[in-house]
Amino acid sequence: MKPIECYRGVVHPWLCDVMGHLTTRHYMAMFDDASYHLFSAIGFGEEQLQSGIGLADVRTSITYKAELSAAALTLVTGRVVKVGTKSLTNLFLMHNATTGDIAAEMESVTVQFDLNKRAAMEVVPSIRERIEQLMGDD
C-alpha cells in the first residue's frame, strides 16, 4: 500500500518542551489523529462503530529522527504494511512539511475489536479487501 496523507499540523509553542521542541506526548497526538484518516481510507468509519466493531491499538513504537521546533509545519503519511487474522500493522511517517525531512516514524499494531464482547475479532472482510486492493496498487 502506498502511503497516504493522513494529517497536517503546526508545532505551536504550547506543544513544545522546555527546550523549544515538539514534546513527545504531542507526537503521539498527531499520529493518533492521523490513524483515523488512515482507517477511514481502508473503509473503517461510523458504520462499523454503530454496529459494535471498533479498533484498538495494542502496540506502538515511535522512533524520533529529527527535531521539530515551534512554527514547524508537519505532514503525516500512513499505510498498512501487514494484515493479520485479527490485526493490522501500520506505519506512519511524520515529515517536516517544509523540508521534507522525516522527523519521526511510528509503527502500530491495531486489532479489530468487538465492542460488545470486548475482545479481538477477525478483520471484517470488506476492510481486508480494501486493504488488499490498496496494497495491489503499489
CORLINZI-V251384 format. One record per backbone hydrogen bond with DSSP energy under -1.0 kcal/mol. NH is the residue of the N-H (numbers start at 1). CO is the residue of the C=O. E is the energy in kcal/mol with one decimal. If there is no record, write none. Layout:
nh=NH co=CO e=E
nh=NH co=CO e=E
//
This chain:
nh=4 co=78 e=-2.5
nh=6 co=76 e=-3.3
nh=7 co=76 e=-1.4
nh=9 co=74 e=-1.9
nh=11 co=72 e=-2.8
nh=12 co=10 e=-1.4
nh=15 co=12 e=-2.3
nh=16 co=13 e=-1.6
nh=17 co=21 e=-3.0
nh=20 co=17 e=-2.0
nh=22 co=68 e=-3.2
nh=23 co=15 e=-2.4
nh=26 co=23 e=-1.5
nh=27 co=23 e=-1.0
nh=28 co=24 e=-1.6
nh=29 co=25 e=-1.4
nh=30 co=26 e=-1.9
nh=31 co=27 e=-2.6
nh=32 co=28 e=-2.8
nh=33 co=29 e=-2.4
nh=34 co=30 e=-2.2
nh=35 co=31 e=-1.8
nh=36 co=32 e=-1.0
nh=38 co=34 e=-2.0
nh=39 co=35 e=-2.9
nh=40 co=36 e=-1.9
nh=41 co=37 e=-1.9
nh=42 co=38 e=-1.2
nh=43 co=40 e=-1.5
nh=44 co=39 e=-3.0
nh=49 co=45 e=-1.8
nh=50 co=46 e=-2.9
nh=51 co=47 e=-1.1
nh=52 co=49 e=-1.7
nh=53 co=48 e=-2.9
nh=54 co=113 e=-3.7
nh=56 co=111 e=-2.2
nh=58 co=109 e=-2.9
nh=59 co=109 e=-1.3
nh=61 co=107 e=-2.1
nh=63 co=105 e=-2.8
nh=65 co=103 e=-3.3
nh=66 co=103 e=-1.9
nh=70 co=20 e=-1.2
nh=71 co=11 e=-3.7
nh=72 co=69 e=-2.2
nh=74 co=9 e=-2.8
nh=75 co=95 e=-1.9
nh=76 co=7 e=-2.7
nh=77 co=93 e=-2.4
nh=78 co=4 e=-2.2
nh=79 co=91 e=-1.6
nh=81 co=89 e=-3.1
nh=82 co=89 e=-1.4
nh=84 co=87 e=-3.5
nh=88 co=110 e=-2.7
nh=89 co=82 e=-2.6
nh=90 co=108 e=-3.0
nh=91 co=79 e=-2.7
nh=92 co=106 e=-2.9
nh=93 co=77 e=-2.4
nh=94 co=104 e=-3.2
nh=95 co=75 e=-3.7
nh=96 co=101 e=-3.0
nh=97 co=73 e=-2.8
nh=100 co=96 e=-3.3
nh=103 co=94 e=-3.1
nh=104 co=94 e=-1.5
nh=105 co=63 e=-2.2
nh=106 co=92 e=-2.6
nh=107 co=61 e=-2.4
nh=108 co=90 e=-2.2
nh=109 co=59 e=-2.5
nh=110 co=88 e=-2.7
nh=111 co=56 e=-2.9
nh=112 co=86 e=-2.5
nh=113 co=54 e=-3.1
nh=114 co=119 e=-3.2
nh=115 co=52 e=-2.9
nh=118 co=114 e=-1.9
nh=119 co=114 e=-1.2
nh=121 co=112 e=-2.3
nh=123 co=85 e=-2.5
nh=128 co=124 e=-2.5
nh=129 co=125 e=-2.8
nh=130 co=126 e=-1.8
nh=131 co=127 e=-2.5
nh=132 co=128 e=-2.6
nh=133 co=129 e=-2.3
nh=134 co=130 e=-2.4
nh=135 co=131 e=-2.8
nh=136 co=132 e=-1.7
nh=138 co=135 e=-1.2
//
